């Protein structure tokens, strides 16, 4: 089963990241550029850089309340970020 995640860069670019298994912590940290923080956002969850504001990352164009890259997915009943 493929897992697809929407990735929104701060510059406004958007692309789909697909993985064969749910994304691991290290993969999310690589995408957002540091420690992650999860936020419930309507029917989905986003992973963001926990220190984005402190590090002065640019405002994300799609999610202006966050800084840097935002990864959108869904958390299942087992707590996995499954895309």
Residue pairs with C-beta under 8 A, 6 or more apart in sequence:
1 20
2 18
2 19
2 20
3 18
3 19
3 20
3 21
3 22
3 23
3 73
3 82
3 83
4 16
4 17
4 18
4 83
5 16
5 17
5 18
5 19
5 23
5 71
5 72
5 73
5 81
5 83
6 14
6 15
6 16
6 17
6 71
6 72
6 73
7 14
7 15
7 16
7 17
7 31
7 69
7 70
7 71
7 72
8 14
8 60
8 61
8 62
8 63
8 69
8 70
8 71
8 72
9 60
9 69
10 57
10 58
10 59
10 60
10 61
10 67
10 68
10 69
11 58
11 61
12 61
12 62
14 62
17 23
17 31
17 71
17 83
18 83
19 27
19 83
22 80
22 81
22 82
22 83
23 71
23 73
23 81
23 83
25 36
28 36
28 47
28 71
28 81
29 35
29 36
31 47
31 69
31 71
32 47
32 48
32 49
32 52
32 68
32 69
32 70
32 71
33 49
33 57
33 68
33 69
34 49
34 50
34 51
34 52
34 55
35 49
35 50
35 51
36 47
36 48
36 49
36 50
37 47
37 48
37 49
37 50
38 45
38 46
38 47
38 48
38 75
38 81
39 45
39 46
39 48
39 66
41 63
41 72
43 74
44 72
44 73
44 74
45 72
45 73
45 74
45 75
45 81
46 63
46 66
46 70
46 71
46 72
46 73
47 70
47 71
47 73
47 81
48 60
48 63
48 66
48 67
48 68
48 69
48 70
48 71
49 55
49 57
49 66
49 67
49 68
49 69
52 66
52 67
52 68
53 67
55 67
55 68
56 67
57 67
57 68
58 67
58 68
59 66
59 67
60 66
60 67
60 68
60 69
60 70
62 70
63 70
73 81
73 82
73 83
74 81
74 82
74 83
75 81
75 82
76 82
